């Protein structure tokens, strides 16, 4: 039996007052703590089964770094990268091979991989839209640069093609996952936009900053997420809308439901705004991206099956 600094136990017997983290790994029960604190304690306990040079990566590291994340399933495995062949195999823990000279950084006291490597590993599993949310967030926070990504892209490792496509179409102005999705929707539908545009009235006074301005029009397109249902935010939004009446701009708000379930309605609206004919190919391209992402049942099933296979599950029924 091995005991960690926070009371985590590596062994076959579960001690009283401990909860299971993974097979043969337990830590002290802390139901009174918030999900974030429990997440940190789970990762701290996992270090008992990981090599000393291991680093957390993929969506695990992205969460530690405070990046925006796509609509992840409720149960997501933990991801780590280790050097050599010593890769622990436990349900709920996916270890990939660390093949580069990494400069691990400590985040909340836990080692994480380099941001560009985190994105590359996520690119192997996630869909285009899912990865775009992480890329936009990492770029906006200044955690990854064009030089960092280009060094990774030159390696020709798995995931490079998807990461390149997403990186070249990134929107560093996106401040939420919803804004990233709205921006990508405009890109797929060939609607030219500018992000995070300062709007002023006729007297030159600042009115607001808009998520997207459709180039060549006075139309502001913004993502309205759940936060806008908060009373304080709603009051601020009303004051903002009244201020916009002093300008020639027209604001249009869109929700996740609009983007996922009613894209044809939005496409027709955009085409009328730009005075152009409809092209069904644009709509098909968007629906294909949604179908491959965690925002669809098919996409979630694909990713979860991939992660399940990566944990090397043992089917004991076949050994009888």
C-alpha angles and dihedrals in degrees: 000000000000123000123204128213093262095048095269113152129210108199146093098263121073111225123218114271093024131113128211118257098170138334107313093000127103138167136192113286112252108175090154092065126089119255091257093055091047089050091055091048091051091053091047090054092048090062087074090069098036126084117258093253095050120123131195115245145162115040091339092064092039090058091049090052092051097245123159110258134202124245096297119190117258093252111048124169121237116251128215137164121219134184121242128358097310097106116153113226115210133141108262094026123089117189123191127189119268104220102162134070099261129192100214115208126204115238116179085348093303127111116245132184125248112286095242090052090049090056093047093053091048090050090064093062111022131074125249095265094045092052092045090061091055094043094051092048095047091048094047092051091050093240094128133032134200089254092053093052095044091055089055093044090055090062094073090217124152112291095029096114095053093043091051093051092049095043094052091053097042124139110211090184094066110112098186142025090255092055090052091052092048091050092049090049089057091047094052091048091049093242109151114225145169119220130226096005120184110230120205131183127238091278092054095252117146112252106172146313114258125212094224135004115199103229114243093021140074091237120124116198118197139174115241108201132177092279089071090067090066110108096233093046091046091054090050091049091054092052089048093051091050089051090052090060086072088066137058092244124111119209123213121186125206133192135207089256089058092053097044104035108020107036092133091061090051092046091055090048092052093046091052090049091053095038095235136129122263120260115198091199090071091055092047090052092053093047090051090055091049092048091054094047137081087256091078132059091236093051094047091049091050094051096043092050090051092051092046091054090047092061090062096232117203117228100210092183089074093055095060 
